[in-house]
Structures are given as structure tokens and as C-alpha cells.
Amino acid sequence: QHGSELLQDTEELASVVKQDEAFIGTVSVASPGSIGLKLYLHLLDIQQEQSKLIIDYAFAPTVQIENDLCDRKIDIGLVTELTKNNKLQYKKVALEPLVLVTHKSIKSINWKTLITLGFIEHPDAAHHASLLLSKNFDEFEHIAQFKHQGFSNQISLILEPISRGIGFTVLPLHAVNAFHKQDSINIHSLDNPVNETLYLCSNRHSYETQRTQYVRAIITEFLN
């Protein structure tokens, strides 16, 4: 295993020596869907300005992003949870508000209303709901308290059932703002706002190219 890692290091170094310019080559980035809806479009703008810089962008959950960083399949990752993997280094770059969303007809929220509506789940639903609802409803313990009203792992479609009056959910604000039917949903302001921390992470043992440094700086500036 150690020999394999050394060989991989040597191959990476050879690649860096051959081509290490800030605006030439490929940089691979992965993030959760919510921030990706905002960030990927910005990185495409950068790619249009620097035509020889190629952005490969993947939408993935934190576990997959960290695994891909450890395996050096991607250069830069954005995650919302820290697992303290000793192969990775993390930097806090932004806060993203979590919000509760219902159909536009629901004007106010209480526990009884949530129980009646039921929950639309998504890959990060349990985590997001726990963060926000535990701070605002004494009755909340886990999402199994709500009747299951559906599931979607497509970030742009999670709010589709809600826009049709089916259930409620909790999502990061960027994902909600990107939904194409804003006049069909209602974002509720709760007494205790909750933000999810966004971390920029990379493999601490990878050789960092100038183009990776450049894209990392672009991401940090944009999210701040």
C-alpha cells in the first residue's frame, strides 16, 4: 500500500512538472447540490474567460466527496460535515442558511401543521431537519415523526412536490432560491435561524498545481 501511494505521488509530480500553469489544464471539483447550483455557474464564467482551463464539476454527498479526495479522483471538495479524516485538510469558507419550505398556501408554521403536511425527504434531509427543527420545536426528535410524503435525490426537483402542495422539507437557501417556481412555495422564517457551515477541503498529500490554487482562490472569494 505504501509503495502504491509512492507511485501515485511520483505520477502526480511528473504531471505537475510537465504542465503547471494557472489557466491551463483540468481542475475537478465536487460539492453538495445546493451550493453547486450557485458555484458551478460561476466557475463556467471563469472557464469562458480562460478557455484553456477546464472545470469538471460533480454533485455528491460528503462521504463520497471525502472518499474521492482520499483516492485523488478530485482536486477540490466542498463539504458541510467534518469527519476529521487525517488525509484531508479543511478550511471554513462560508455559512449557508437552512430554511423550512412549504406550499405557498401555508402562511404560518407550527408543530401540528408539520405533522399534518408530512415530510419530503432527500439525501441530506435527516441532517438538515435535525439542525433546524431541533432548535425551533421542542417536540422534534427525528424525521420519522413525520409521515413520509416522498423522496428525491435530484436537487432541482426536491421542491417540485412541495410546489404542488405535497409535504414540507428543509433545505439550504441556495437550493431553494434556485427553484424555478418561486411563486408556488413559501420560505418560513423561524424563531431560531440555523446556518450550515461549508468547508473547502483537499488531500493534504496531493501536489497542488497553480490551476488548483487559482480555482480554490476563486471559490473562496465567491463564497465569501
N, C-alpha and C positions, 0 to 999 in steps of 0.2 A: 504493500500500500504506500509506504514512504517513497519507494522507487518510482511508483506511478505518479505520485504528486510532484516529484522532482522532474520527471519527464515532461509533465504538463507545464511546470514553471519554465522549463527550457524552451518549449514550443511557444509559449506566450512571449517570452523575451525576444525570441527570433522574429516574431510577428511585429513586435513593437519597434525593433531596430530597423526593419525593412520599411515601415511606414508609420511615422508618428507625427502627424500634423493635425492641428486643431480642427480644420474644416474639411478633412478628407477621411473617408472610411465609415464604418458602421458602428453605431452605438446601440446596444439593446437595453431597453427599459421595460420594467413591469410594475404595475400598481393595481390597487383595488379599482373597481369600476367607477366609483363615484368621482374621485379626483382625476381619474383617467379621462373622463368625459371633458374635463376642462383643460387638462395638461396636454393631451395628445394633439389637440388643435393648435395649441401654441407652439409645440415642437415642429409641427408641419410648417408653420410660418417660418421658423428658423431654417428648416430644410429648403424652403423655397429661396431664402436669401443665400444659403450656402449649398449650391446644387451638388457638390461632391460629398456632402455629409448625409449619411443615410440613417434614418431613425427606424429601428424595429421596435414596435410597441406591443406589449401583451397585457391583457387584463387577467388578473389572477388573485386568488386568496393569499393571505400572508404566509401560510405554511408552504405553499408551492413556490412563492417568491423566494423565501429563505432557502429552500432546497435547491432551487435553480442557481442562486448566488453561490451556495456552497460548492455546487458542481461546476461553477463558472460557465453556465449556459447563458447568463445575462450579465451585463456590466453594472447596472444601477437598479435598485429596487426601492419602492416606497411601501411602507407597511404601517399599520395602525396599532400593532401589538408587539411588545418586546418579549422575545423568548430567551434573550441573553446567550445566544449561540456564540461560542468563543471564536468561531471562524469569521464572524461578521462584525462590522463596526457600524454604529448607528449615530445619527445626528438629528435632533429635533428641528423640523423646518416650518411647521405650520400647525394651526388648530382648525378643525373643521366642525362646525356646529351640527349636532344631531337634532332632528325635528320629527314630530309626530304628524302624520298626514292622513286626512280623511277625504271623503267626497265633499264637494262644495256645499252641500245641503246641511252638513253638520257644523253648526256655528259655535258650539261650546263643548268642552270635553269634561267628563267625569268618569269615575270607575265603572259605573253601571252602563254608560254608553259604550265603553270599550268592550265590556263583556258581551253586550248585545251585538256589536259590529263584527267581532271576530278578527282574526289576525291573518294578514298576507305575509307569508314567510319568504325569505331569501337567504343566500349563503351566510350572511353576517347578521341575520335577524336576531338570533338569541343574544349575541354580544351587544348589538346596538340597543335592543329593548331593555336589557339589563342595566346598561349605563344610564339611560334616560328615565325609564319608568320607575326604577328603584329610588330615584331622587325626588320623584313627584307624586308617587302613590304608595301609601303605607301598605295597601293590600297586595302590592305586587311581590311575587316570589319568583316566577318563571313564566315563559310564554305558553307553557302547557295549560295555564289557567284560562287561556282564550281558546275559543273554538277555532279549528283550522279552517281557513277560508280559501287557501290556495298557496302556491309556491311558484316562484320564477327565479332563474339564475341569470336572466338577461337584464342587465342593469337598466336599459332604456325601456323595459316593459314591466318592471315591478309595479309601477303605479297605474298601469292600464286597468286592472280590475278595480282599483280604488276610484279611478275616474268614472267608473260605471256603477259606483255605489256598493261595491263589494269589499267589506272589511276595512281595516286600517293597517298602517305599518309605521316603522321607524327607520329613517334613512339619513345619511349625511346630506347637508343642504345642497351641495353641488349637484348631486344626483337629482334632487327634487327640482332645482332651478333649470335643469337641462330637459325636463319632461315637456313634451310638445303640446300638452293640453292643460296649460296653466289655469284656464278658466273653469276647469272641471274638478279641481282639487282645492283643499283648504289646508294651509300650514298653520298649526296651532302653537301659540306662544304659551309655554308652561311656566309655572312659578319659579322653577329652578333650572335654568339653562345648563346644558351639558355639552362640552366640546370633546371631540376625539382628537388625540394627538397624532400627527403624521410625522413619520421618521424616514429620513433618507438613509439607505444602507447599502453597503458594498462588502465584497470579500476582502478582508484585511491582508490577505496574502497575494492578491492579484496585482499585476503590474498595471498602474493607471496611466493610460495614454493621455496625450494632450486633448484629444477629441472627447474622451470621457470626462476629463476635468472641465472642459468647456460646457458640455451638456449638463453636468452636475451644477455648475455655476448658474446656468440659465434657469434650471429648475428651481434652485434655491431662491434666486431673485424673483422669479414669477410667483412663487407661493408665499413669499414674504410681502 
